[in-house]
Amino acid sequence: MPTIRLLAPSDVAEVVEAVARDQHVASQLNPFIDAELDRGELGDSYRGRRAPTWIAIDGTRLVGHLTATTLRRPSGRVSAWVSPDAASFDGVATLGSLYALAGARWLADGVEDHEVWTYDRPDARDPWIEIGFAQRFRRGSLELSSRGAPSWPPGYRLRDGTRHDLDLAVHFNELLDVQEVAGPSFARPEPLERAELLETLEDPDTVYAVVEYRGSPVAQSMTFPLLPVRGAHERTLHLSAVVVEPSHRGRGIATAMLDQLAVRARRQGFQYADVTWRTANLAAASFWRNYGMTPTYVRLQRRVTED
C-alpha cells in the first residue's frame, strides 16, 4: 500500500505532471477535452491552496493525490468539490487510501456532501463508484458545425427573451423541476430564486431564447459562454434550462431551437457547445445523445449520513 501524507512544496511539480498526464490521455481519447494546460498557473494554485492536499507515495514515486474545494450551496449545505485536476490515482486501492484521510477531514469540518467531476471513462470513473460514490450528472460536447439549419414545424418561431419574461422563465424552470422529481430520477433540485433568474436574464452574455406557437410561449433555453476551465476548449457555448411544454413535445421543437442557436453561435465565433444533464433523467439523456453530444465528464456524489 502506498504511503499517504500531506503535500509538501517539493511535491508540487510531480502533482502538476500527474494532472498533465491525465489530461493528455483524456484529450487523446476524447477530442472535446483540451490538452492545453498552464503548468505554471496550476503549480501556483497548489502552492497557494489553503485546503489540505494529500499525496500517495509508492517508494519514491507519486502515485496519486487528492484535494477539494469547499463550496456553500444556496440551501446552506456545504460540499467538497473534487475537479479533474484535484485528483489522480493508479487504481482503486490508492484512491481508497487517499479518500480515507481526505474524506475524514471533510466530515470533521462538517462537509457531508462529497462531489467529484472526473473524465467519463471507466478507469477514471469506476474507482469512485467502488468506494461508495454514485453517478449524478453527465457532461457532453459537440462541434457546432455538426448541426445543420433548423427545421421548424409550421406555426413555431424563435424570439429573444428579456428581463420582462421573468415570470415565463420561472414557469419553465418549474417544469424542469417537475421532470427531475419524477422517477426514476427522484431528484430534489434546489429551487432557483426569482432574483437569481432575473440576474441571469439581465446578464449581457446570456441569450434567453423563447419558442412561440401562434403567439404563445411553448419552449425555452438559456445559453452563455462557458467560463474558462481546465480541459475545456475555448469558444464553447454552454446550453442550459432547455425545456418544452409537455403538449408540444415530440415535434422537434427543442432540436430546431438549438439548431437555430447553433447557427447564431457559429457566426459569433463559437466552435463548440456544452451541456450537463442528470443521468437518471432518461428522457434528457436520450435527447442529448441523439442530438449529438459526446460524453466528456461525469459528476459523482457521496452524501455521508448516519445509517
C-alpha positions as CSV (number, residue, x, y, z in Angstrom):
1,M,0.0,0.0,0.0
2,P,1.3,3.5,-0.7
3,T,2.2,5.9,2.0
4,I,-0.3,8.8,2.4
5,R,0.9,12.2,3.6
6,L,0.2,15.9,3.1
7,L,1.6,17.8,0.1
8,A,5.0,19.5,0.6
9,P,6.2,22.3,-1.7
10,S,8.8,19.9,-3.2
11,D,5.9,17.6,-4.4
12,V,4.0,20.3,-6.4
13,A,5.9,19.6,-9.7
14,E,5.1,15.9,-9.6
15,V,1.4,16.7,-8.9
16,V,1.3,19.0,-11.8
17,E,2.9,16.4,-14.1
18,A,0.3,13.8,-12.9
19,V,-2.5,16.2,-13.8
20,A,-0.9,16.9,-17.2
21,R,-0.5,13.2,-18.0
22,D,-4.2,12.5,-17.1
23,Q,-5.4,15.5,-19.2
24,H,-3.2,14.4,-22.1
25,V,-4.6,10.9,-22.1
26,A,-8.1,12.2,-21.8
27,S,-7.6,14.5,-24.8
28,Q,-6.2,11.7,-26.9
29,L,-9.3,9.6,-26.2
30,N,-11.8,12.4,-26.5
31,P,-11.5,15.3,-28.9
32,F,-13.7,17.5,-26.8
33,I,-11.2,17.6,-24.0
34,D,-8.4,20.2,-24.5
35,A,-4.9,19.0,-23.7
36,E,-3.6,22.5,-23.2
37,L,-2.5,23.1,-19.6
38,D,-0.8,26.1,-17.9
39,R,1.6,24.2,-15.7
40,G,2.8,27.4,-14.0
41,E,-0.7,28.5,-13.1
42,L,-1.7,25.1,-11.8
43,G,1.5,24.9,-9.7
44,D,0.9,28.3,-8.2
45,S,-2.7,27.2,-7.3
46,Y,-1.4,24.2,-5.4
47,R,1.3,26.2,-3.6
48,G,-1.3,28.8,-2.6
49,R,-4.1,26.3,-1.5
50,R,-5.4,26.7,2.0
51,A,-7.3,23.4,1.8
52,P,-5.1,20.3,2.5
53,T,-3.8,18.2,-0.3
54,W,-2.9,14.5,0.3
55,I,-0.5,12.6,-1.9
56,A,0.2,8.9,-2.2
57,I,3.9,7.7,-2.5
58,D,5.0,4.3,-3.5
59,G,8.7,4.1,-2.7
60,T,9.9,7.4,-4.2
61,R,7.1,7.7,-6.8
62,L,4.0,9.8,-6.6
63,V,1.0,7.5,-7.5
64,G,-1.9,9.8,-6.5
65,H,-3.1,13.0,-5.0
66,L,-6.5,14.3,-3.7
67,T,-7.8,17.7,-2.6
68,A,-11.1,19.5,-2.7
69,T,-12.7,23.0,-2.8
70,T,-15.4,23.7,-0.2
71,L,-18.5,25.4,-1.5
72,R,-21.7,26.5,0.2
73,R,-24.9,26.0,-1.7
74,P,-27.9,28.4,-1.6
75,S,-29.6,25.9,0.7
76,G,-26.8,26.3,3.2
77,R,-25.4,22.8,2.7
78,V,-21.6,22.7,2.3
79,S,-20.0,20.5,-0.4
80,A,-16.4,19.3,-1.0
81,W,-15.8,19.5,-4.8
82,V,-13.1,17.5,-6.5
83,S,-12.3,18.6,-10.0
84,P,-10.4,16.6,-12.6
85,D,-7.2,18.3,-11.7
86,A,-7.7,17.8,-8.0
87,A,-7.2,14.0,-8.0
88,S,-5.0,11.4,-9.6
89,F,-4.5,7.7,-8.7
90,D,-3.1,4.5,-10.1
91,G,-6.0,2.4,-9.0
92,V,-8.9,1.9,-6.6
93,A,-6.6,1.0,-3.7
94,T,-4.7,4.2,-3.9
95,L,-7.9,6.2,-4.3
96,G,-9.4,4.5,-1.3
97,S,-6.3,5.3,0.9
98,L,-6.4,8.9,-0.2
99,Y,-10.1,9.3,0.4
100,A,-10.0,7.6,3.8
101,L,-8.0,10.6,5.1
102,A,-9.4,13.3,2.9
103,G,-13.0,12.3,3.5
104,A,-12.4,12.0,7.2
105,R,-11.1,15.6,7.2
106,W,-14.1,16.9,5.3
107,L,-16.5,15.2,7.6
108,A,-14.7,16.6,10.6
109,D,-15.2,20.0,9.0
110,G,-18.9,19.4,8.7
111,V,-18.9,18.6,5.0
112,E,-21.2,15.7,4.3
113,D,-21.7,16.2,0.5
114,H,-18.7,15.0,-1.4
115,E,-18.8,15.8,-5.2
116,V,-16.4,14.6,-7.9
117,W,-16.1,15.7,-11.5
118,T,-13.9,13.3,-13.5
119,Y,-13.4,12.1,-17.0
120,D,-16.2,9.9,-18.3
121,R,-14.3,6.7,-18.8
122,P,-14.1,3.5,-16.7
123,D,-10.6,3.8,-15.3
124,A,-11.3,7.4,-14.1
125,R,-15.0,6.9,-13.0
126,D,-15.4,3.4,-11.7
127,P,-12.9,3.5,-8.7
128,W,-15.1,6.3,-7.3
129,I,-18.1,4.1,-7.6
130,E,-16.3,1.2,-5.9
131,I,-15.7,3.4,-2.8
132,G,-19.3,4.5,-2.4
133,F,-19.9,7.3,-4.9
134,A,-22.9,7.3,-7.3
135,Q,-23.3,9.0,-10.7
136,R,-25.5,12.0,-10.7
137,F,-24.7,14.1,-13.9
138,R,-23.0,13.7,-17.2
139,R,-21.5,16.4,-19.3
140,G,-21.2,16.3,-23.1
141,S,-20.0,18.4,-26.0
142,L,-20.4,18.7,-29.8
143,E,-19.0,20.7,-32.6
144,L,-21.5,23.4,-33.7
145,S,-20.5,22.8,-37.3
146,S,-22.1,19.3,-37.0
147,R,-25.6,20.8,-36.8
148,G,-27.5,21.9,-39.8
149,A,-30.1,24.6,-40.5
150,P,-33.1,24.5,-38.2
151,S,-36.3,22.7,-39.4
152,W,-39.3,24.3,-37.8
153,P,-42.7,22.7,-37.8
154,P,-45.4,25.2,-39.1
155,G,-46.6,27.8,-36.6
156,Y,-43.4,28.0,-34.5
157,R,-40.9,30.8,-34.3
158,L,-38.0,31.8,-32.1
159,R,-37.6,35.1,-30.3
160,D,-35.1,36.5,-27.8
161,G,-36.4,36.8,-24.3
162,T,-35.8,39.7,-22.0
163,R,-35.9,40.6,-18.3
164,H,-39.6,41.2,-18.8
165,D,-40.0,37.4,-19.4
166,L,-39.1,36.6,-15.7
167,D,-42.5,35.0,-14.9
168,L,-42.1,32.9,-18.0
169,A,-38.6,31.8,-17.0
170,V,-39.9,30.9,-13.6
171,H,-42.7,28.8,-15.1
172,F,-40.4,26.9,-17.4
173,N,-37.9,26.2,-14.7
174,E,-40.7,24.8,-12.5
175,L,-41.4,22.5,-15.4
176,L,-37.8,21.4,-15.4
177,D,-38.1,20.6,-11.7
178,V,-41.2,18.5,-12.3
179,Q,-39.2,16.4,-14.8
180,E,-36.3,16.0,-12.3
181,V,-38.6,15.0,-9.4
182,A,-40.3,12.2,-11.4
183,G,-39.0,8.7,-11.3
184,P,-36.5,7.2,-12.0
185,S,-34.7,10.3,-11.1
186,F,-36.5,11.2,-7.8
187,A,-34.2,14.3,-7.6
188,R,-34.9,17.2,-5.2
189,P,-33.3,20.1,-7.1
190,E,-32.8,23.3,-5.1
191,P,-35.4,25.9,-6.2
192,L,-34.0,28.7,-8.3
193,E,-34.9,32.0,-6.8
194,R,-36.5,34.7,-8.8
195,A,-33.6,37.1,-8.0
196,E,-31.2,34.5,-9.5
197,L,-33.2,34.1,-12.6
198,L,-33.5,37.8,-13.1
199,E,-29.8,38.2,-12.7
200,T,-29.3,35.6,-15.4
201,L,-31.7,37.3,-17.7
202,E,-30.0,40.6,-17.2
203,D,-26.6,39.2,-17.9
204,P,-25.4,40.6,-21.3
205,D,-23.7,37.3,-22.0
206,T,-26.9,35.3,-21.6
207,V,-29.2,34.6,-24.6
208,Y,-32.7,33.7,-23.4
209,A,-34.5,32.0,-26.3
210,V,-38.2,31.6,-26.3
211,V,-40.2,29.5,-28.8
212,E,-43.7,30.6,-29.5
213,Y,-46.5,28.7,-31.2
214,R,-49.0,31.1,-32.7
215,G,-48.0,33.8,-30.2
216,S,-47.9,31.6,-27.1
217,P,-44.6,30.6,-25.5
218,V,-44.0,26.8,-25.5
219,A,-40.3,26.3,-25.0
220,Q,-37.1,28.0,-23.7
221,S,-33.4,27.7,-23.5
222,M,-30.6,29.8,-21.9
223,T,-27.1,29.9,-23.4
224,F,-23.9,31.7,-22.4
225,P,-20.2,31.4,-23.0
226,L,-18.6,28.6,-20.9
227,L,-16.3,30.1,-18.3
228,P,-12.6,29.2,-18.7
229,V,-12.0,25.8,-17.1
230,R,-9.1,23.4,-17.5
231,G,-9.8,20.8,-20.1
232,A,-12.5,22.8,-21.9
233,H,-11.9,24.3,-25.3
234,E,-12.1,28.0,-25.8
235,R,-15.1,29.3,-27.9
236,T,-17.5,26.9,-26.1
237,L,-21.2,27.8,-25.7
238,H,-22.9,26.4,-22.6
239,L,-26.6,25.2,-23.1
240,S,-28.9,25.2,-20.1
241,A,-32.6,25.3,-19.0
242,V,-33.8,23.6,-22.2
243,V,-37.5,22.7,-21.7
244,V,-40.6,22.3,-23.9
245,E,-44.2,22.4,-22.7
246,P,-45.5,18.8,-22.4
247,S,-48.2,19.2,-25.0
248,H,-45.6,20.3,-27.7
249,R,-43.0,17.6,-27.1
250,G,-42.1,15.1,-29.8
251,R,-42.4,17.6,-32.6
252,G,-38.7,18.5,-32.9
253,I,-39.1,21.9,-31.2
254,A,-36.1,21.6,-28.9
255,T,-33.9,20.4,-31.8
256,A,-35.0,23.3,-34.1
257,M,-34.4,25.8,-31.3
258,L,-30.9,24.6,-30.5
259,D,-30.0,24.3,-34.2
260,Q,-31.0,28.0,-34.8
261,L,-29.0,29.0,-31.7
262,A,-26.1,27.0,-33.1
263,V,-26.2,28.9,-36.4
264,R,-26.1,32.2,-34.4
265,A,-23.3,30.9,-32.2
266,R,-21.1,30.0,-35.1
267,R,-21.5,33.5,-36.6
268,Q,-20.3,34.8,-33.2
269,G,-17.2,32.7,-33.3
270,F,-18.2,29.8,-31.1
271,Q,-16.9,26.4,-32.2
272,Y,-18.3,24.0,-29.5
273,A,-21.4,23.5,-27.4
274,D,-21.5,22.0,-24.0
275,V,-24.3,20.8,-21.7
276,T,-24.9,18.9,-18.5
277,W,-27.7,16.5,-17.8
278,R,-28.8,14.3,-14.8
279,T,-28.0,10.7,-15.7
280,A,-31.2,9.4,-14.1
281,N,-33.4,11.7,-16.2
282,L,-33.6,9.2,-19.1
283,A,-35.5,11.5,-21.4
284,A,-32.9,14.2,-21.1
285,A,-30.1,11.6,-21.5
286,S,-31.7,10.2,-24.6
287,F,-32.3,13.6,-26.1
288,W,-28.8,14.9,-25.7
289,R,-27.2,11.8,-27.0
290,N,-29.5,11.8,-30.1
291,Y,-28.7,15.5,-30.6
292,G,-25.0,14.5,-30.9
293,M,-23.5,15.2,-27.6
294,T,-20.4,13.2,-26.8
295,P,-19.9,12.5,-23.1
296,T,-16.8,14.1,-21.6
297,Y,-17.1,14.2,-17.8
298,V,-19.3,12.6,-15.2
299,R,-20.2,14.0,-11.8
300,L,-20.4,11.7,-8.9
301,Q,-21.7,12.3,-5.4
302,R,-21.5,10.8,-2.0
303,R,-23.7,12.1,0.8
304,V,-22.4,10.8,4.0
305,T,-25.1,10.3,6.6
306,E,-25.8,8.1,9.6
307,D,-27.2,4.7,8.5
